[in-house]
Structures are given as C-alpha cells and as structure tokens.
Amino acid sequence: MSESDVKFTAQEALLFHSQGRPGKIEIVATKPMATQRDLSLAYSPGVAIPVQAIADDPATAYDYTAKGNLVAVISNGTAILGMGNLGALASKPVMEGKAVLFKRFADVDSIDIEVKTEDVDRFIDCVELLEPTFGGINLEDIKAPECFIIEQTLREKMNIPVFHDDQHGTAIISAAGLINACLLTDRKLSEVKIVVNGAGAAAIACTELVKAMGVRHENVIMCDSKGVIWQGRPNNMDQWKSAHAVPTECRTLAEAMKGADVFLGLSVKGAVSQDMVKSMADQPIIFAMANPDPEITPPDAMEVRPDAIVATGRSDYPNQVNNVLGFPFIFRGALDVRATTINEEMKIAAANAIAELARETVHEEVAAAYGGNAQSFGRDYIIPAPFDPRLIEVVSSAVAKAAMETGVAQKPITDMDAYRASLRARQNPTTSVMAQVYTAARKDPKRVIFAEAEEDVVLRAAVQFRQDGYGTPVLIGRDATVLEKLRGLGVTDPDSYEIHNSVSSPLVDSMVERLYLRMQRRGYLKRDIRRMVNRDRNMFGALLLQMDQGDAMITGVTRTFAQSMRELRRVLDPKKDEIPFGIHVMVGKTHTVFMADTTVNERPTAEELAHIAEKTAGVARRMGHTPRVAFLSYSTFGNPAGNWLETVRGAVALLDQRKPGFEYEGEMAPDVALNPTVMANYPFCRLSGPANVLVMPGLQSANLGAKLLRELGGDQIIGPMLIGLEKPVQVATMASSASELVALAVLASTGVAG
C-alpha cells in the first residue's frame, strides 16, 4: 500500500534507481569462487554430480540448488500500481522492488520476470514452463478478470505455490484487521453485515476470504461502479461478480451502507460520504483501502462517527493495511515445507497469526527505541506495524503448520520450536527497529540543526529529512549561498527553510555572553569568543542547541571527528555522571555488532570501560538485541601475559559487583568473542553465544578496527554514534552520504543513541 506521507522529487527517484549499479537487485554467489578448485566444483566437471543426482531424484533439486528459496515475481504490466496498463517493461522497477521486499523481510531470494504478452494462454504457458527453476510464483500487477483465470489455471497445472498478491495479500491483511475490529466491538464474523465497494481482483479476494472465515454469503453486498451487484442484475456482470450477487432491494452504495457493520473499500477516492458513514450500525468498521487515497479519510469518518474503527492503505493514518505484512512470510512458510500450493487454510492461518500478533505487547526495550510511542492493541492498532520483527516467526510458522495439517507440505517440520528459532535468526532486529525509529521520528518530528548546510551532501540530507517528515532542519550557513544551493537541488520553496547565519544572527550577542562566562578563566578574551561564535559553525550550532533553538544537531563532514569534538566540548558538557564515547554499529543480514569506544577516549580506565559497557548494552537493547558484552584484548584470559590487562580485568570486576543484568566476559581476543568454535575451548566463558557488544581496550585499536571494517567489510555501518553529551549531537564521518546523515539525524532526534 501507499507510503503517501514520504515525499521526494522525480529526480530523486530516478537517481535512486540509476546511481551506481542500475536497478535494485544483483546475483551474489553463496559459495567460494576464489580458486580453480572452487570453479571446478561450482561448474565443470564437479557440477555433473548434482546434475545426475537430480536426474535420479528430482526432489534433491531442493538440496543442491537454490530452488527451495527462490520465488519468481511475474507480471505483464497490465495493472501497474494505480497507473494502469503500461506494459511489461514498465513494470520491471515494481517487480524488482517486490523482489527486494522478499529478501529484506523474509530472506527469500527472488527474480523478477516481465512477460511481454496480454494473451492469457501465452502468459500461462510461459509461467508454467518455469516450474523447474522456482520454488514459488508471485503474480503481480495483472488486470482483472484475466488475473483470476491465470492464477486458477496455474494453480491447477503447477506443483509449486502460485499466489497473486494483489488479490490475496490485501485480503489476508484486511481479514486480520477485521478479526480484531470485531473483537473490539463484540461482534462475530458469522453475524456481521458487510458492504464491499469494488469488484476487482482485491475486492473479490477479500470477499471470498472473509466468507471462508465464517461471514455468511447473504450478509455481504458487493458494489461496483454501476451500483449494487444484485441477484438478477442484467448488465456489467461476469462469473466472478455473479458469485457474490445476493437478493436485495438496494441499488446504490448509499442504500447498501444503511445499517451495515463493516465497509470494505477497494475502489476510488471519495466514494464514501459522511452521510453514508452516519447511516452505518453502531461502532462501524471502515476499511477504506483505495490506493493511494481512501474512499473516505479517517478524520472525515471520525468526525461524524467517533465510535468508528477506521483502516486505510496509508502509513500516515492508524491501521495501515500493508501487503508486506503478509506475502514475504507466507512464501517463507510455504517454501520451508515445500508446499505444493497456498490454500485457503494457509491464508486463514496467516490472517489469524497477524491478528494475534497485534494483540501482543511490544517489548519495552523495543518500544523505547522509538520514543516509547509503541502502539498497543486497540481501535488505532488492530494491525501490527509493518516492521514488527516478530512477523517472520509468527506468520511463517503458522503458514507452515497449516500446510502440514492440510497435506500440501512435501517436507513437514518435525521440531517447530527449532524452526521458529531459525526464523528469528534470518532477520536482524536492528533493521526492524531502525524502521520503527524512522516511523517514530515522523510521529514526533523534531528540530535538527545541520551545522554544515553549505555542503551539498548536508543540504541534500536536510532536504530529505524534511521531505520525509522526520522534522524541521535548522540550517547554518550564509543565507545567499544556502538559498542558491537549495534552488540547485530543485527545491521550489527555498525561502521556507530556516537559515541561521553566524555573522548576522540576532542571537550572537547572547551567545557571546553565555560562552564568555564559560571560558573567561580558560585564557580567552571576549573578542576571542566573538570570533569563535562568528566563524565556527560547530560552536555556533552547539550554542543554538543549548539555547533551545533546536532539539538535536548533526555535523562532521568538513572536519575530523576529533576536531569537531573539541569544538563541541567548548560549549557542551557531558551528561551528569557520564563520559562521552562513540559506538560504531555493524549491521549484517542476520547480525549486529556494537563496537565501543571508537572515537573519544584514548586509554579508558577500568571505571570508564565498565561505564561504556553498560551504556552500549543499553543501546543494544533499544535496538532490539539481548546484549552479550566482550571486553576485547590481545590476550585471552591471561594468555599471553601483558602490561595492559589490569584495566580490562578491573572493568569486569566492577561489573561483577554491580550485577548489571546482561552477559559480559573478558579479557578475550576477537576470535574467541565472535567464533563459537573457538569460544568452546573456554568452557568457563560466561557468554551464551557470540558477543554482540565489543568493548575495545583503547582508542587506537578501536578506531583502526572500525574504519577497516567500514572500508573492507560487507556490513552496513551506522555511526559513529556519539553517546553521553548533555544535548543530542551526532558527529558524522567526512565520507558520510546523505542517507547516513539522515540516519544519524533521526537517531539523534529520537534519543535511540542515548
């Protein structure tokens, strides 16, 4: 569904898809390809062995190839988003995007295939012949009624799951919401009266699914652009509409809405009036899912019926019906049991699992990650957030279980607890929590000072920060220069941006007085202070922050971290009883490692190391992880002996006294901390698994290691995140991209970084 609150220019969208490697997907080898022997095993002659094995037993294709985790996303481009029939080639960006979502949310590999035909039979023939390659088929953006024929025929002909997400994805998520809305309003599915507006693929699929879940056929009135689909209607009918025709005297949507308990809209903007909503039953349930704009907006519906429960397809309103809650995890479960189809029972299982998840409490540490604003089950939260990290475990396992119970699983799971654990391991909680952090920033936008606004990369970040709804950028720079650069970036309203010039700002005099009082006994004359305020953007920005002209600050792209910190510390103190330090966060597909202190303290004491460990563990918790802290050293438990071990041992001893509530161990070498096989040589080690918080013994090794990992490693790097100043400030690296600056600005504004 639409993310209508996220704004960007057409040029940004084109650059996103074209910069670097064009498109959004690539093929990555999963086996080593470094030596001649590797190549011989991967291709000729070694590949002949699995070829023969598959020829002898086709089921082994799932063991020796990627088939079992590979889904084809297929379209002919006849119904692209809300844009209509633009052809197969034009659908490719959408299909690539779908493939990315499969990978991002459920670790399902996916290839997009665009089929250049509108002939139903040719399309079916093409897809059917692909069965040896894929473990499942996801049909997308195919217009009705052809999509019904295509899906049904392929399901009959193919022995792998075939799923048209435009139909069933929306149906499953809306059904989950309906379950919870009925629970909140004390209704039973068998008794509710539903009006469906729209008779396309999604509307018919929604209707069929709720009927399969217990809604009575005679209690559903379906409408199309011509009005009510009544039994005996002579015009604009087909076999799919006829299946949902009922005997009724109603002929218009307005007539059908009178006394209805539920409205399911998959039609057009503005189709429902406030008078129609007024005429519904008590506590009406309204799913206005037209894309991108709903049949009626939640504020308009609530104005006349404050007792209503309202859902839409948009993320800027409560209760978003978003297909990403369903399709990645449905395929995940189906693939893992080698299901031959996705049947009604599997869809219902997915809907029930999603509904149940919305009723569960969000863990308090995850809630804290986005400002403590985590939703709890109620009228404004009947559907889980799309980035809830528990979805992969809850939905996939429910689908797999239903496949086994209905006899369509070719590889039943014998240990469901182990399977659920494996699902949790497929997804890194950090990625979900970061997504929630961005959502939290939109819900509570803050003022963030961008201290280097004359730099193109900083200005792009500031524009993106505002356009995406995260808050208000406060720009520091020369007015004319910043305005000119904003126009150069295609900003049509540059004068609407707030700019502070350190030379001409009316706040300079009060800044000078404030800073002079602080520094007059450190060898500075008042004229020195004025010169600093006028010329140093970091000090000017920090003073703006201290004077409550902003809520957070971002800097760092024009100076080294150390220089930026020196300037900031002239203005800002540490938090009470804290020391500033930096954390680099390495985010992989399934793991996150927090490394500290990488930026500030050259040779921390035992007390400082213990403090760094406790604070970094807190950040790890806020980002969805159970911290396991390793105090790193060149020595592992005294071997080899050295001169710098007592500090680390002292930090461990301090935590022994404090009993901080997380696992910790040290001193230990990195391979012992991170490699379970090496760790097993030390059975007394108190860590239950590989460490995810690495406390470094000194700045030299920490900073070198972090920068090496940034340049050589395959993980995404967040940070360095600055912890412990009295005001939220983040100091980026000089090589930071606009996206990295936005991430740091959001982290600073939401308080995740501490």
JOJOMO-V134198 format. One record per helix or strand of 3 or more residues. SS is the DSSP state (H for helix, E for strand). FROM is the first residue (numbers start at 1). TO is the last residue. If there is no record, write none. Layout:
# JOJOMO-V134198
SS	FROM	TO
SS	FROM	TO
This chain:
# JOJOMO-V134198
H	10	18
H	36	42
H	47	56
H	58	64
H	67	69
E	70	75
H	89	106
E	109	114
H	120	128
E	136	139
H	146	157
E	161	164
H	165	184
E	194	197
H	201	212
H	217	219
E	220	224
H	239	242
H	253	257
E	262	265
H	274	278
E	285	288
H	298	304
E	309	312
H	323	325
H	327	336
H	344	358
H	364	369
H	391	405
H	416	426
H	429	443
E	446	450
H	456	467
E	471	476
H	479	488
H	494	496
E	498	500
H	508	522
H	526	535
H	537	546
E	552	555
H	561	569
E	581	587
E	592	596
H	606	622
E	628	632
H	646	658
E	663	668
H	670	674
H	676	679
E	693	695
H	699	712
E	716	723
E	729	731
H	738	750
